[in-house]
Amino acid sequence: MQTDTLRVIVNPAASGGRGRKAARKLFAFLDDSSTDYEARYTEAPGHATRLARAAALEGVGRIVVVGGDGTIHEVAGGLIASRVDLPPPVAVFPVGTGNDFYRMVGRRRGPAEVMDVLEAGVVERFDVGRVRWGGGERVFVNLLGVGVDVEVLRCRARFSRLPGLPQYLAAFLNAIVTFRPPEVRVEVGRGAGQHIMGATTLTVVTVGPSIGGGFMICPDARPSDGKLDLCCIAAPGLLPILRLVPKVIRGKHGDSPLVTTGQLEEAVIRGPEGEPMWFELDGELAPEPASELRIRILPGAFPVLVPARA
């Protein structure tokens, strides 16, 4: 049974260590409003998953996440792993680099906006993607990616002083020069579903519209429509891809012959001839490469507090 308890899960390392400072600002607002709350700080990767699972099993009423997409990814995984029928809804104080998940929640971001959502927000049940491979299983709240995105993650630390979209763009331009596109086979649905084969610059499955701090890769995606969105970009060479980038930023790339899009409830992505491939989940490198990724939607699995709609 849920209680009225508010638990704040803080990633102090988020956005280069700004998570702790952001949490202090939120605590000041909570104290001024005489709101009872309990704070929990993450200590290592994966810790937010355990904290969220414990909160659900303890019957916590609401959760605020102070962190970025990776922290939200972990919290969602913990709530789903708890198998609680009615997990606590989650409000987000975005303190990450990209904050693409928060773009599905609201535009204004700060402690005052968190307080507004806690006081007058509504619960919307967001879809979640689940991926299984030979060595494991994870959920993702916004993105599963194969291709240059993996190399971008490895390059981003060099540009850590830049904000979200400029940081991703700088890392992308750095990575694409030496990137070698992998061959993939994407099977959407079962039987006679959609099949996509060939070298890919980037193949993503998303819940929401943007990745990388604002690249509108799936501009029509909606987090509560019961579908995941697919975007596959071919590998025609460096110059055609560089010409396509400005269109991707604006979400105007859908009519390009280099791009294949669609919606799905389930899909399989396979590497070339069974070779393992690296992939990313919500802006974090997967724990290991996999030769086959089996993806499925978990509709409405993640309760999120969002601003009340006018």
N, C-alpha and C positions, 0 to 999 in steps of 0.2 A: 504494500500500500504506500502510495506517495505521500510525502509530508510537504510542508511549506518551505522546507530548507532550500536555500540558494547556495550552490557551490560554484566557486570561481576556480577554474583550472587555468593556471598561468604558465606559459612557456617563457621563462626569463631570458632565454637565448634568442628569441624571435627577432628577426630584422637586426642582426648584429648586436643583440643585447638590449634592445629598446623595449622588450617585453616587460621587464621588471618596472621600468619607469612608467610605462602605460598603465600597469596594474595599480601603481600607487595613485595615479590620477582617478582611476575608477573607484578605488577604495574610499577616496575622499568624498566622492559623490554618494556612495552607498552609506557612509557614516553620517553625512549631512541629512540624509533622508531617513535615518534610523532604521535602515534595512538590515536585518540579520543575515549574515552570510558566513561561509567558511571558505578559506583559501587553501588551495593545494598547488604546489609548484612542481613542475616536471624536473626530473634530475638527469634524464638520459633519453635518447631515442626509444620510442615504444612505451615510455612511462605514462603518457597521456591516455593510452589505451587501457592500461590497468586502472588508472584513476577514474576513468569514465565508467568502466565496467563495475567498479566498486560502488560508485555513486548510484548507478541504476539498481544494483542489488540491495542497497541500503534504503531505497525509496526516496531519494532526493527529489525535490519537486521541480527544480530548474537548474540549468547549468549555464554559466557564462564562460566562453573560451576566449582567453587573451592570447592571441598568437596568430600564425599564418595558416595557409592552406594545409601544410603538413600536420600541424597540431589538430586542425579540424578533422583531417583524414584519420588520425589516431583516435580521436574522441568518437567519431562515428563507428569506427571498428569496435571499440569497447562497448558501446551501447548495443550494437547488433549482436556481439558475442555474448552479452548478458542473457539474451533470450527472454528478457522481461517483456510482458505483453504491451505495457504502456511505458516506454522509456521516457525520461525527462526531456522536455524540449530544450533546445540549445539556442542561446543568444550569442552573437559574435561581436567581439571587439577586435577588429582586424589590425594586426601589427606585423604582418608578414611583408615579404618583398613584392610579391605579385598580387595577392589578395583577390584572385579570380573568383573564388567561391563567394566572397562578400558581394561581388557585382551582381549575384543572383538575389541578394538579400535587400540591399539598399544602396543609396548613393552617399549619403552623409555618414561620416564615421568619426566617432569620438565618444567619450564617457557620457555626455549628455544624451546622445542618441541611444546608447545602451540603456540608460535609465528610462527613456521614453518607451523602448520596446518592452522592458520588464514591466512597466506600469500599464501600457495600453496596447501592446502588440498582440498579434494573433499567431496561432500555430499553423504552419503550413508543412505538409509532409512531403519532403523532397525525395526524389528517386536517388538510388545509389547503384553503382555498378559493382559487380562481384567478378573477380578473376581467379581462376584456378589454374595451376600448372603442376608439373610433376612433383615439385618440392614444396608447394605451399598454396595458400589461399589468402587473399586480401579483398577489401572493399575499396572503392574510390568514390569520392564525393564530387569530383569534377572531371578528372582526366586520367586516361591510360594512353601512353604514347610510345611509339616505336620509330626509330630513325634518328634524324639529326637532333631531336629533342634530348636524347640521351647525351650526346656530345655537348649540347648547350649547357646541361647541368654540370658537366665536368669543367666547363670554362667559366661559369658564372662567378666563381670566387675571385677571379682576376678583376672583375668589375663591380665588386661589392659596394663601392661608394655611390654607385648610380641607383636611382629609384627603379621601380618595377619594369615598365615597358622599355625605357632606354637601356637598362641593364640586360634584359633579355635580347634586345636587338643587337647590342654590342657583342654579347656572347654568341649569338647566332652567326653574325658576320665573321667572327673569329673561327667558329667551328666549321662553317660550311666550306671553307677553303680546302681543308684536308679531309673532309668527310667522304666516306665511301658508302654509297647507298646500299642497304641490304635488299636482297630479294625476299619478298614475302608473298604469302597466299592468304587472302582474307575470304572467309566463307560466312556470309550473312544468312541467318535463318537455317532451316533444315532442308535437305533434299535439293529441290530446284531453286534454292534461294540465289542471292547475288554472289558472284565469285569475282574476285579481283586478284590478278597475279602480276608480278613484275617488280622491278626495282622501285623503291620508294624513298623520296626525300623525307617524308613525314607521313605517318599514319596514326591517327588519333581516334579514340572513342571518348566522347564527352557527355557529361550531364548538362552542363551549361554552355554558354556561347563563347567564352574567352579563355585563352591560356596565356602564359608568359607575361602577365601584368597588363593585358589589354589587346592581344592579338585576337581578332574576332573570327576564330577559325571555324566555328559552327554558329553563325549569327542568328539562326532561327531556333536554336535549342532552348528548351524550357525545362526547368528542374522538376516539374510536377506533371509532365504529360504522359508518363508511363512508357517513354521511349528513351533510348540512348541515341546519340548522334555520331555519325561516322564522317570523317574527312580523310581521304587518301590523296596525297600529292605525289605525282610521278617524279622521276629523276631524269630530266632532259638535259642536264648540265648546269653549270654554275650561272651563266648569264640569264637564261630563261627563269631560273628560280629567283634571282635577284630582282628581275623585273616584276615578278609576281608578288614580292613581299609587300609593297605599298597597298596592293589590293587586299591582301590578307589582313593587314592592320585594320582596314576599314570594313572588312567583311564583304568585299565586292568580288571575290575570286570564284564564286560558284559557277560562272559560265565559262571558265577557262577549260580548254581541252585537257589540261594537265591535272585537273581536279575531279575526283569522284566523291560524291556525297550521298548520304542516305540516313535512314533511321532503322533502328534494330531493337529487338528484345534479347537476342542472343547472337553470338558470333564466335568464330575461331580464327585466330591469327597464328600462322605457322611460319617457322623459319625455313630457309632453303635446305632441302634434302635432310631435314631433321636436325640441322645445326642449331645450337642455342643462340638466342639473341637477347641482348639487354633491353629492358623496357623501364619506363618510369610511371609512377603513380602519384598524382597530385603534387608534382614538383619535386619528388624525391626518387632517387635511383632505387629500383627494386633490389631485394636482398640477394638475388642470384639471377643468372640468365635462364631462359627457358626455350625449348624448341617448339612448344605449343601453348597458346594462351586461350583458355576457354572463358568467354565473357558472357555474363547474363545480367539482366536488370533485376534489381530488388525494388519494385515500385512502392513509393511512399514509405520507405523503411527508416527515414531520418527525420524526426520532428524538429523543425527550426522555427524559432520566434522571429517574425518579420514585422515591419511596421504595418499598422492597420491601413488598409487601402481606402482611399477617399471614395 
